[in-house]
Amino acid sequence: MWSVSASRWVLWLFLLLPSTRVLADFIPPVPTDYDKTKVSLITIGRGDQLHARMGHSILRIQDFSNNMDYLANWGMFNFQDPFFIPKFFRGVLMYRMAFSPYQQTIAYYRDKEQRSVAEDELALTRNQKQALIQRIIWNAQPENLYYPYHYFRNNCATRPRDDLDLALKSGLRRQLGDARQPVTYRQYVWRNLASNWFVGWGLDVIFNSDTDFMLTKWEEMFYPLKLREYLRSLDQVDDDGRLIFGRPLVSNSQVLVDLPEPKEAELDGYLLNCLLTGVLLLLVFALIGISKVPRSQLFTLRYRLFGVVSLWWGLTVGFFGLTHFSSWAFSSHTDLYHNINSMLFWPVDILLLIPGIQLAWRGEDFDFKGLLKIGFWQIFARIHIVFIFLYVIFAYSGVSSQDVRRVVIYMVPLSLLYYLGMIILLRDSRGKNK
């Protein structure tokens, strides 16, 4: 084990070296006097960057016996990993614990990321501090440093929650109870990530009903701001796990950095898609009504506009369809399986790029000479329309408990318009080529 002076140098090197390799060598020393040791929860507010939208939780250890003040952070990851996204999708992404100096880390969140910071000192007994810090030291060992990340069940907030509950002999979980709160994982994702138009929209489409059950307070503590809120509402626990009523678990709270929350985007993905796709489709239908002369500019324009819509539609709904399909085969995230939205969005929808390119680039109708001829697209559009109506029936008949309200409001009408427009243009194309 490193000496105290060597450990302190490693902490300072954290500020200078971007590599996490050095941090793996730091193992906190055992306090010689737990009565002179303080443990606090540090809660970092929501930030502008995507990975910061949910906030962050860190534990602060003030070990006065060793003259050390450091933070234990379970939220470290390597975004430079070329396989970061595939690992995240497959559910095999590894996060790690890391340590950093208190003052410099707070300054980083204040000055660089411009996020609020709050600190809550935990009223723990000597034995509870010892159990928690021993758990942190165990976690700092090279063989225990990494853990399989999960955005809801194994993250920067649930790791300290679980270790604290272990030190309190399940005193946290017993106080919180099993009552359900009027909030779901999906709602947390939408509230915090919808500001990124594609991420919020995409996750709302690809998450299934596993994200739609009402959460207990224990489950809700995956969210750092709720971890802080609920800890501040609990009582202390003695060394035998019994509650000490009237004595709060949080003995001292303070706001270290007071900064406003990040601004929310005015348009989310659903609205942006409606503006882009809906306006163009309405123009296509307007041109269908007024343009009857083949080879005229208006006649050609309606095909070009529909081609642009097809390019966008093929990319987006094709992506959703491919994600639904590939999640079954490659991902361990069960909240991506058995998704009712797979009735609307199919993997083969990516083929819509073919008419999209031909219509938008060449301004011609569906006069295909290859394998995917007019008859294929007629069947393709009609089957989609059948499944659109089946989808609405299943969504409102109780067959599925998945929350699809935004999909029904924003995506179903556009889907129906798109495939009806395709059928009409195909009919005109077939009639012209007879």
N, C-alpha and C positions, 0 to 999 in steps of 0.2 A: 504494500500500500504506500502511496505517496506521503511524504511528510507534509505538514501544514504549510510550510513556506513554499514548497514546490507546487502544491495544489493551488496556492494563491497566484503563483506566476502563470499557471495554466489558465486560470480565469481571466487574467489580464490579457493573455495572448489571444483570447477569444475576440477581443475588440480589433485585433490587428490582422488576424488570419481568417480568410473566408472559408477555409476547409474545415469540415466537421471532424476530421481525423484526430486533431489535437484534443477536441472535447472528449473523445472516447477514452482518453487516458486519465481524465479527472474522475476521482472517486472521493466523495465528501468524507472528511475525517469524522470519527465518532466524537460527539461532544463529551467533554469530561464532567460537565455539570449541566444537567438538563433543566435545572431550576433557573439557569441563566441563558436559556434558549427560548426563542420565540418562533412561532410558526404562523404565517399569515397567508391568506388567499389574495393574489393579485389578479384583478379582472381588467383585461384590456378591452376597450370599447370597439365598436364596429368601425372598419376602415373602408377606404375607397376601393382597394384592390379586391379581386374576386375571392381570394383565399382568406381575406380579412373580414368578409361581410358578416360572419357569424360571431365575431369577437374571439377572445382567447382567455384561457385560464392558466395561471402559473402559481406555484407555491414558493413563498419566500422563507428562507431559513436564516435566522439571526443567531449564530453560534458565538456568543460572547466569550465563552471559555477558550475558543480557538481564534478569536478575533476575526471571524469570517461572516460575511453577509452575502449570500448567493441565492439565485433563483433556480428552481427545478422546473424544467419546461418539457412537456411531453409532445410538443407540436412541431418538432423539427422534421423536415423532409427535403429531399433533393429534387428540386424542380428541373434541374439540368439533366436529369436522367433521361436519355433518349426514349426509354420505354415507360416514361412516367404515366402517360395517358392509357396505354394498353394495360399496365399493371393496375391502375385505378379502376378501369372498367372490369377487369377480371376479378378484382377483389383480393389481389395479392400484394398490394402496395404496402411497404413497410415504413412506418414512422419510427422515431427514436426519441429517447430522452436526451437532453443536453442541459448544460449549466452555464450561467453567465453572471457577471457581477450586477448587483442590484442597481446602483446609481446609474451606471452607464446604460443599462438596459432600459430603465425608465426614460432616460434622456433620449434614447433611440426612438421609442414609441412616441414621445412628445414632439421631437424635432423632425425626425425623418418621416414617420408614418402619420404623424399628427392625429393620434388617437387618444381618447380619454383613458385614464388609469385610476382605478380605485383599489384601496387596500383594506382588508378586514382581518384583524388579528384574531386568531382562534384561541378560545379559552380551554386549553388542554391540560390534563394532569401530567405530572412528570412521566408516568408510565406510558401515557398516550403519546407524548412527544417522542419518547424512546422508540415505541413500536412504529410510529410513522417514519421517523428518520432512518431507522434500521431498514424499513421497507424501501426507502429512497436509495440507501446505500446498496441494497441488494439489486435494485433496478439499474444502478449505475455500473454493475459488473458487465464486462464485454459480452458475456453470453446472454444477458437479460436486457441489453440496451435497446434492442429493436422489438417492435410489436406490430401485429397485423392491424392496420388502420381500418376503421369503419366510421363513416361520417356520423352515424347515429349512436352506435353502441360501443365504440372503442376509439375515443378521441382525446383531445387535450383537456376536456372537462371531466369525462367519465373516469379517466385514469386517476387523477387526484381524489375524485369523489370516492372511488372504490377503495383506495388505500386509506383514506381518512375513515371510512366506514369500518374497515378492517381493524384499525387502531381503536375505534370506539365500540368494538364488539357488536356491530350491526345497529348501533344507536341512531345512526342517521335514518336508515331505511325504516326502522320501527316507528319513528316519529312521523315520517312522511305519509305512511299508510298506503293503501291501494286504491284510494278514490281516484276516479278519472277526471281529468281537467278538460274543459271545452276547447281543446286545441290538438292538432295532429302534426306529424312530421311534415306532411305536405304543406301545411300552412306556414310552418317555419321556413321551409325552403322558398316558398313563394314570396313571403314578406322580405326576406333577406337577399334573394338572388334574382328577383324579377327585374332589378335595375340593369342587369346585363340581359339585353333583350333576347338573345338566343339561348343562353344558359337557363334562365328562368322558364322560358317557353318550352325548351327541350326537356328539362327535367320534369315539368308538369305533365308532359305527354308520355314520357317513358317510365315514370314511376307508377307502380300498380297499387292495388288496394292495401298492401302491407304498410303503406305510409298514411293510411286514412283512418286508423283507429285512434280513439281518444287516449291521450297519454296520462300515465300516473306522474306525480311530481318527481319520483325517482327517475323515470324515463326522460322527463322534460329537462332534467339537469344535464343532458348532453349539450345544452345551449349554455354557454358560459355566463350570460347575464342572469339566467334562471338559477344556475348553480349558486351564484352570489345571493340572489334574492331569497332562496329557500334556506340556505345556511344561516342567514341573518334572522330567520323566523324560528329557529330551533333552540332547544334548551341544551345545557351542558349534560354530559353523561359521566358517571363515576367509573372507576376502574373495573367494576363488575358489569358495566353496561346498563345500569339503572339511571333513569332520568333524574336530574336535579331541577325540579320545577322552579320557574321564576328566575333562573340564572341563565342568561342568553349564552349561546355557544360562541357568538361573535362579541368580543369584549371591547373592541375599539375599531371604529370605521372612519376612514378619511378618503377624500378625493384628492389624489396626488396631481392629476392633470385633468383640467376641466375644459374639454373641447366639444364643439357641436357634432352631432351625428352627421354622417355623409349624406349629401343630397340624393334624393331618389330621382330616377329617370322619369320623364313625363310619358314616355311610350314604352310599353312592354312588348314582348315578342308577338303576342296575339294581336294587339292593336296595330303594330307595324305591318304584320302580315296582311291584316284586313285592308289597310290603306294601300299597300302595294298590289295585292292580288285582287281585292274587291273592285277598286277603281278601274283597273285594266279589264277585268271581266265585264263590268258594266259597259265599258266602251265597246268591247267586242260585240255584246248583244245589241247595242245601239247601232253599230255598223251592219250587223246582220239584218236589222230591220230596214235600213235605208239604202244598203248597197246590194243591188241585184245584177249589176252588169259585170260579167267576167272580165278580168284583166284591167278593170278600172283601178284607179289609185285607192279608192276607198275599199274596194273589194279585196285588193292585195293587203291593205293596211290591217284589216281585221285578222288575216292570217298571221301577219307579223306580230301583232299584239298578243294573239293567242300563243304564238311561239315563245314570246318572252315569258308569259305566264307559265308555260310548260317547263321552261328551263328552271324557273324558281320553284315551281311545284315539284318537279322531279327531284331536285336537290334536297328540298326540305322534307317532304313526306317520304321520299325514298330513303333518306337518312333515318327517319323514325322507324320505317319498316325494317331496314337492315339492323338497326339497334335492337328492336324487339326480337328479331329472329336470332341474331348472334348471341344475345344474352343467354338464351337457353343453352347454347352449345359451349360458350366460352366463359361466362361470368358466374361467379359464386354469389353474386348479389341477388338474393331471392326477391327483393323488391323490384326487380326488373322482369320477373317471370309473369305468366298468365295475365297478360295485360289486355283489357277489353279494347284498347285503342288499336290493337293489331287487326281488328276488323276494318278499320278505316285506312290504315297505312301499311302497305305491303312491301316486302323487299323488291319485288319486280317493278315497283313504281319508279325506280331509278331509270327504267326504260323510257320514261317520258322525256328524257333528255334527247332522244332520237327525233321525235316530231318537233321538239323545241328547237333543235338546231336547224332542221330543214325549214320550218315555218318562219323562224325569226331571221335566219341568215339569207335564205333564198326568196322568201316572200311567196312561196308556192303553197298549193293546197296539199292534201294527203294523197298525192299521186305516187305511192311507193311502188318500187319495182323489186325490192328485196324480199326477205323472209317475213317481215312484219308489215303486211299489207293492210288495206283499209278494213277488211273483214276482222282482222285481229283486234284493231283498235275499237271497232264497234262492240265486239264482245267484251273487251277490256272495260270500256266505259259503262256498259249496261250491268255487268256484274258488280262493279263498284257502286252503282246506284242502288242495286238490291241490298248490298251490305250496309249502305248508309242508313236505309230504313230499318234494317235488322238491328243495327247498332243503337239507334234511338230507342227502339222497342226494348232491347236488353238493358239499356242504361236506366230506363225509367220503370222497369217492371220488377226490379229487385233481384234480378239474376246476378248482377254484379254489385258489390259494395264500393267499387272504386269511385272516387270523386272525379267526375268528368264534366262538371258544369261549364268550365271555360272552353273545353273542347266542343261541347254541344253548341254553345252560344257563338263561338267564333269560327270553328273549323268546319262543322257540319254544313252550314249554309254555303260556305265557299266551295267545299267539296262537291256539293250538289250542283252549284252553278258551273263549276269547271267541267264536270263530266257531261252535263246537259249541253254546254257549249261545244264540247268535243263531238257529241252525237250529231248536233245540227250541222257543224262544219263538215263532218264526214259525209252526211247525207248530200250536202251541196257538192262535195268533191266527187262522190260516186255519180250523182246526176250529171255533172259536167263531163265526166269521162265515158258516159254511155254512148 
